[in-house]
């Protein structure tokens, strides 16, 4: 049985170690994934206030921790070093609520200010790769992941049938080249939303 003191807000696994963050804590706790027993030592991230989610990149062996409201920390699982990897921008302020990671691309979702977009960043250089906007009937986006075949699966509130319904939808990205008046080629992305699970009405 796994015993954790505090409100668990996120966990992720690498090799045989589980990394756990709790609300109002600057500590990342480590557990053995086979026995669920706590391991000796923790990772202290000085300055981390309210960790809200955590993911790990198997390529660079780095943890990415969403610290509410405006920060993402990058923490090495090997030497326990850490840096503020992404912070708020004066031109695009948003609270980080959830993270997911696929092939060095980090998906960030936000509930404040109310947003119906996913932001995708490169873990190699923090560059914003794209912003995925959902249809107008979507009111809140809770979590999003990129699949290995290039689509996005999103948990959200609001459907074409009822703005009070919850749904999980898949966004298909179709890319093709077009040319503007200057003859430059651009990539145009079209997103088609298909609900893939049952929808649940809010009581």
C-alpha positions in Angstrom: 0.0 0.0 0.0 1.2 3.5 -0.9 1.1 6.1 1.9 1.5 9.7 0.9 1.2 12.6 3.3 -0.7 15.4 1.6 -3.0 16.0 -1.3 -1.5 14.3 -4.3 -1.8 16.5 -7.4 0.4 14.6 -9.9 2.6 11.6 -10.4 4.8 10.1 -13.1 7.1 7.1 -13.4 10.6 6.5 -14.9 12.3 3.1 -14.7 11.2 1.7 -11.4 10.7 5.0 -9.6 7.5 6.9 -9.1 7.7 10.7 -8.6 4.9 12.3 -6.6 4.0 15.9 -6.0 1.5 17.2 -3.4 -0.3 20.5 -3.1 1.4 23.3 -1.1 4.7 21.4 -1.1 8.2 22.2 -2.6 9.1 18.5 -2.4 9.0 15.7 -5.0 8.6 12.4 -3.2 10.1 9.1 -4.6 8.6 5.7 -4.4 9.5 2.2 -5.6 7.0 1.2 -8.3 7.2 -2.5 -7.4 6.6 -2.2 -3.6 5.2 1.3 -3.4 7.5 1.9 -0.5 9.1 5.4 -0.1 12.7 5.7 -1.2 15.3 7.4 0.9 15.7 11.0 0.0 13.4 13.5 -1.8 13.9 16.2 -4.4 13.6 19.7 -2.9 12.7 22.4 -5.4 13.4 25.7 -3.6 10.8 28.2 -4.7 8.2 25.7 -5.9 4.9 26.6 -4.1 1.9 24.8 -5.5 2.8 21.9 -7.8 -0.2 20.9 -9.8 1.0 18.3 -12.2 4.2 16.4 -13.2 5.4 14.5 -16.2 8.8 13.0 -17.2 10.7 12.9 -20.4 12.4 9.6 -21.0 14.7 11.2 -23.6 16.4 13.8 -21.4 15.5 12.2 -18.0 13.9 15.5 -16.9 10.8 16.0 -14.8 8.5 18.9 -15.8 6.4 20.2 -12.9 3.5 22.7 -13.3 3.7 25.1 -10.4 0.5 27.0 -10.1 -0.1 29.6 -11.4 2.6 30.7 -13.8 5.6 28.4 -13.8 7.0 25.1 -15.1 10.1 23.7 -13.4 12.5 21.3 -15.0 14.1 18.9 -12.6 16.9 16.3 -13.4 16.1 12.8 -12.1 19.9 12.1 -12.0 21.5 14.9 -10.2 18.4 16.5 -8.7 19.2 19.9 -10.2 16.4 22.2 -11.2 15.6 25.4 -13.1 12.6 27.5 -13.8 12.0 26.2 -17.3 9.0 28.3 -18.3 7.5 31.3 -16.7 4.7 33.7 -17.4 4.9 36.1 -20.3 3.8 39.7 -20.1 2.0 39.2 -23.4 0.4 35.8 -22.7 -0.3 35.2 -19.0 -2.0 31.9 -18.2 -2.1 29.5 -15.3 -0.6 26.1 -15.9 -3.1 23.4 -14.8 -2.1 20.2 -16.6 0.8 18.7 -18.6 1.4 15.9 -21.0 4.5 15.0 -23.0 5.0 13.1 -26.3 8.4 12.9 -28.0 10.0 16.0 -26.6 6.8 18.0 -27.1 5.0 19.3 -24.0 1.3 20.0 -24.0 0.1 22.7 -21.5 -3.5 23.4 -20.6 -4.9 26.2 -18.6 -8.3 26.9 -16.8 -7.4 30.5 -15.9 -8.0 32.8 -17.6 -10.7 30.6 -19.2 -9.0 29.1 -22.2 -10.0 26.7 -25.0 -6.5 26.3 -26.3 -3.7 23.8 -26.0 -0.1 25.1 -26.0 2.6 22.9 -27.3 6.3 23.6 -26.4 9.6 22.0 -27.4 11.4 20.5 -24.4 14.7 21.1 -26.2 14.5 24.9 -26.4 11.2 26.0 -24.7 9.9 27.2 -28.1 6.2 27.5 -28.5 5.5 25.1 -31.4 1.8 25.6 -31.8 -1.4 26.8 -30.2 -4.4 24.5 -30.8 -7.8 26.3 -30.6 -10.9 24.3 -30.0 -14.4 25.1 -31.4 -16.4 27.9 -29.9 -18.8 25.7 -28.0 -16.0 24.3 -25.8 -16.0 26.2 -22.5 -13.1 24.7 -20.5 -10.2 22.4 -21.4 -9.1 20.1 -18.6 -6.4 18.0 -20.1 -4.8 17.2 -23.5 -2.4 14.7 -24.9 -0.7 14.3 -28.3 -1.0 10.8 -29.7 1.9 9.0 -31.5 0.0 9.5 -34.8 -0.1 13.3 -34.5 -3.7 13.9 -33.2 -4.7 15.5 -30.0 -7.1 13.9 -27.4 -8.7 16.5 -25.2 -11.0 16.3 -22.1 -13.3 19.3 -22.1 -16.6 20.9 -21.1 -19.0 21.9 -23.8 -20.1 20.1 -26.9 -22.0 21.1 -30.1 -25.1 19.5 -28.5 -24.9 21.0 -25.0 -22.5 23.5 -23.4 -23.0 21.7 -20.1 -21.8 18.3 -21.3 -18.3 16.9 -20.6 -16.6 15.0 -23.4 -13.3 13.5 -24.6 -12.6 14.5 -28.2 -9.9 13.8 -30.8 -8.6 16.6 -32.9 -7.3 15.5 -36.3 -4.6 17.8 -37.8 -4.5 17.9 -41.6 -1.6 19.8 -43.1 -1.1 20.9 -46.6 0.9 23.6 -48.4 -0.7 26.7 -49.8 0.8 29.8 -51.3 0.1 33.5 -50.5 0.3 36.5 -52.8 4.0 36.7 -52.4 4.5 33.1 -53.4 5.6 32.0 -50.0 4.4 28.6 -48.9 2.6 28.2 -45.6 1.4 25.2 -43.6 -2.4 25.4 -42.9 -3.8 23.2 -40.1 -7.4 22.0 -40.0 -8.8 20.5 -36.8 -11.8 18.3 -36.8 -13.3 17.3 -33.5 -14.9 13.9 -33.1 -16.3 12.9 -29.7 -14.9 9.5 -28.8 -16.5 8.7 -25.5 -19.9 9.2 -23.8 -20.8 12.7 -22.7 -21.9 13.3 -19.1 -24.4 16.1 -18.3 -23.6 18.4 -15.4 -26.1 17.9 -12.6 
